[in-house]
Amino acid sequence: MKRIKRFGVYQTAKVAAVIYFLIAAVFMLPFALIMSTVSGDKFPGFPFGGALFFILMPFLYGVLGFIMTAISCAIYNLVSRWTGGIEVEVETTDQVLGQ
């Protein structure tokens, strides 16, 4: 067994932010296409006036993903000092890719 002693807060949060951004961008595209077919009269309270919402949302997800992941990693690093961290089983292979 191997044990995860700590996470690099900044690096982990940076990777998570990019993942959150990409996921939000992929999901926002179909919604943007659907909403572009609907007139603005039917959704008068729609935030940011339509298209701007779909452009800003992936960035908002990325920023919030960064912040929440950084907080989660910092809490994990603190708790793992008391509890010893998460144990994982890893397997090493001696095979070279392509053989």
C-alpha positions in Angstrom: 0.0 0.0 0.0 1.0 3.5 -0.7 -0.2 6.5 1.2 -1.1 10.0 -0.1 0.6 12.2 2.4 -0.3 15.6 1.0 -1.5 17.3 -2.2 0.2 20.2 -3.8 -2.6 22.8 -3.3 -1.8 25.1 -6.2 -1.0 22.5 -8.8 -4.0 20.3 -8.0 -6.3 23.3 -8.0 -4.9 24.5 -11.3 -5.5 21.1 -12.9 -9.0 21.0 -11.5 -9.8 24.5 -12.7 -8.9 23.5 -16.3 -11.0 20.3 -16.0 -14.0 22.3 -14.7 -13.6 24.9 -17.5 -13.5 22.2 -20.2 -16.5 20.4 -18.8 -18.5 23.6 -18.5 -17.6 24.7 -22.0 -18.7 21.3 -23.4 -22.0 21.5 -21.6 -22.6 25.1 -22.3 -22.4 24.7 -26.1 -25.7 22.7 -26.5 -27.5 25.0 -24.1 -26.2 28.1 -26.0 -27.5 26.6 -29.3 -30.9 25.8 -27.7 -31.2 29.2 -26.1 -30.3 30.9 -29.4 -33.5 29.6 -30.9 -35.7 31.0 -28.1 -36.6 34.6 -28.1 -35.5 36.9 -25.2 -39.2 37.7 -24.5 -39.8 34.2 -23.1 -36.9 34.5 -20.6 -36.9 38.2 -19.5 -34.9 37.5 -16.3 -32.2 35.5 -18.0 -28.9 36.7 -16.5 -26.4 38.7 -18.6 -28.6 38.9 -21.6 -28.1 35.5 -23.2 -24.9 34.8 -25.1 -22.7 36.5 -22.5 -23.9 34.1 -19.9 -22.7 31.1 -21.9 -19.3 32.7 -22.5 -18.7 33.6 -18.9 -20.1 30.4 -17.3 -17.1 28.2 -18.1 -14.7 30.8 -16.7 -16.9 31.0 -13.5 -16.8 27.2 -13.2 -13.1 27.3 -13.6 -12.5 29.9 -11.0 -14.9 28.3 -8.5 -13.3 24.9 -9.2 -9.9 26.3 -8.5 -11.0 27.9 -5.2 -13.0 24.9 -4.0 -10.2 22.4 -4.9 -7.6 24.6 -3.2 -9.7 24.7 0.0 -10.3 20.9 -0.2 -6.6 20.1 -0.7 -5.6 22.4 2.2 -8.2 20.7 4.4 -7.0 17.2 3.3 -3.4 18.1 4.0 -4.4 19.2 7.5 -6.5 16.2 8.2 -4.0 13.7 6.8 -1.5 14.8 9.4 -3.9 13.5 12.1 -5.2 10.4 10.3 -2.3 9.3 8.2 -3.9 10.0 4.8 -5.6 7.9 2.2 -4.1 4.5 1.4 -4.0 3.3 -2.2 -2.7 0.2 -3.8 -0.5 0.8 -6.9 0.9 -1.6 -9.4 4.0 -1.1 -11.4 4.5 -2.6 -14.8 7.7 -3.3 -16.5 6.2 -3.2 -20.0 7.4 -0.6 -22.4 4.5 1.0 -24.4 4.2 -0.3 -27.9 5.6 -3.8 -27.2 
